[in-house]
């Protein structure tokens, strides 16, 4: 089981995201719980990013929304970096 480490900047971004999209709160919480239990679960659609974001991974909340993540695998820790639409996260 992985541990999710929330930074202050991510908490602010997530707060704004949920305020803007309150209808996604339950899907968002479910995504984070599944990420803790099994980061490689197929429904998360985990994938490594490319280009300037090549140090990051992404998982899906649903078809339109993503969470970008930094994985520190040695310590079984996951650090969320950003949340938003595909265009917002991959800019």
C-alpha positions in Angstrom: 0.0 0.0 0.0 1.3 3.4 -1.0 1.2 6.6 1.1 0.0 9.8 -0.4 1.9 12.9 0.7 -0.1 16.1 0.1 1.9 19.3 -0.3 0.5 22.7 0.6 0.4 23.8 -3.1 -1.5 20.6 -4.1 -4.0 21.1 -1.3 -4.7 24.6 -2.6 -5.1 23.4 -6.2 -7.3 20.5 -5.2 -9.5 22.9 -3.1 -10.0 25.2 -6.0 -10.7 22.2 -8.3 -13.3 20.7 -5.9 -14.9 24.2 -5.4 -15.2 24.5 -9.2 -16.4 20.9 -9.7 -18.2 19.8 -6.6 -20.0 17.0 -8.6 -16.6 15.3 -8.9 -15.8 15.0 -5.2 -16.8 11.4 -4.8 -15.0 10.3 -7.9 -11.9 12.3 -6.8 -12.0 10.6 -3.3 -12.4 7.2 -4.9 -9.5 7.8 -7.2 -7.2 8.8 -4.3 -8.3 5.8 -2.2 -7.6 3.4 -5.1 -4.3 5.0 -5.7 -3.3 4.3 -2.1 -4.5 0.7 -2.3 -3.2 -0.2 -5.8 -1.5 2.5 -7.9 -1.4 0.1 -10.9 -5.2 -0.6 -10.9 -6.3 -0.5 -14.5 -9.2 1.9 -13.9 -6.7 4.6 -12.9 -5.1 4.5 -16.4 -1.7 5.2 -14.9 0.8 6.4 -17.4 4.2 8.2 -17.5 4.2 11.6 -19.1 6.6 12.8 -21.8 8.5 16.0 -22.7 8.8 18.7 -20.0 6.6 16.6 -17.7 8.6 13.4 -18.1 9.3 13.1 -14.4 5.5 12.9 -13.7 2.8 10.2 -14.0 -0.9 10.8 -14.5 -4.0 9.0 -13.4 -7.6 9.7 -14.4 -10.4 10.8 -12.2 -12.7 10.3 -15.2 -12.5 10.8 -19.0 -12.0 14.6 -18.7 -10.1 15.1 -15.5 -6.6 14.0 -14.4 -4.3 14.1 -11.4 -0.5 14.5 -12.2 1.7 12.7 -9.7 5.3 12.3 -8.8 6.1 8.8 -7.6 8.9 8.2 -5.1 8.9 4.4 -5.5 11.7 3.6 -3.1 9.6 4.8 -0.1 6.1 3.8 -1.5 5.1 7.4 -1.5 3.0 9.3 -4.0 3.1 13.1 -4.2 0.2 14.7 -6.1 1.4 17.7 -8.1 -1.6 19.0 -10.0 -5.3 18.4 -10.8 -7.5 19.5 -13.6 -8.7 18.9 -17.1 -6.4 17.2 -19.6 -5.5 20.6 -21.1 -4.9 22.3 -17.7 -2.7 19.5 -16.4 -0.6 18.9 -19.5 0.0 22.6 -20.4 
